[in-house]
Amino acid sequence: MLGTILYGPRDVRCEEVPEPKIVNPTDAIIRLSATCICGSDLWPFRGLNDVKSPLAMGHEYCGIVEEVGSAVTTVRPGQFVVGSFCISDNTCPHCRFGFQSSCQQREFMTGAQAPLARVPLADGTLVATPELPPGDLIPSLLATSDVLGTGWYSADAARVRPGSTVVVVGDGAVGLMGVLAANQMGAGRVIAMSRHKTRQDLALEFGATDIVSERGDKGVARIKELTKGIGADSVLECVGTRESMTQAIQCARPGAMIGYVGVPHGVELDGQALFFSQTGMLGGPAPVRRFLPHLMDLVLGRKIEPGKVFDLTLPLADVAEGYRAMDERRAIKTLLRV
Ligand SMILES: [Zn+2]
């Protein structure tokens, strides 16, 4: 079959790879309905993470169960499933506390930019739909696997409540999903920080009430102006740079929570500034598995359409162009037909 392998900076290829097989009795093999490229895939693509050996790319997935190992009991061949990018048993103390992304048996999903993928710990990781979903819902169901689940977690971690004033830092796919999540959680005001027209438009479609196009100190000043000098109740940090993190902290009012889901690269925080900001921070890899059943219900009930975040669709064979388009910000997020 064809699969996606990253060999090094700017060198991602669609090539012949072996089909995945059941390795452990807790595994499942799924036939993907569609797959996609994640913003985090761009880090190794840009050479910002060391690539010591070729990487089988892809960790966002949904599809039909093809085969299960002998110990799998909750999913069966023929069912449509979605799983998180974090493999989890969903039974250990961390999973039971709602932090499946720190599961004691955690693995990170790989190899999903392909027609078939092996999902370890299938019982804990996969969630099946009651029946096969209509085809037009596939992009939105795929989005629940990571990008929506991560945006949702940032809003959950930032304790968005009905009526809250929320600032979203970052207009990538995750930030846009954070806007959608905050809106769903009943935020009174959702201020999206974005400089790009197409992303601003999508943010407004997902429920943003205000757009701030300034960045850094000017952006913070604008947020203060919009909130009568108070700042936001909740801030969603969806970038992961020193600038975005600083901006997030400075936009937050005392007592606010910041949900940070951008993987930090080169972020160092000043202890004194953090101390006097009186803000709480919760972040890390999103425990998407906690939210999956609810998010899948919202999609199946057509209450939300996170699949709109995909603004480029390509066949798997053109995966390299998908990476380039996202790297050059020509695309927000690329869906791959398999
Ligand atoms: Zn666990």
Boltz pocket constraint, residues with backbone or C-beta under 6 A from the ligand:
constraints:
  - pocket:
      binder: B
      contacts: [[A, 88], [A, 89], [A, 90], [A, 91], [A, 92], [A, 93], [A, 94], [A, 95], [A, 96], [A, 100], [A, 102], [A, 103], [A, 104], [A, 105]]
      max_distance: 6.0
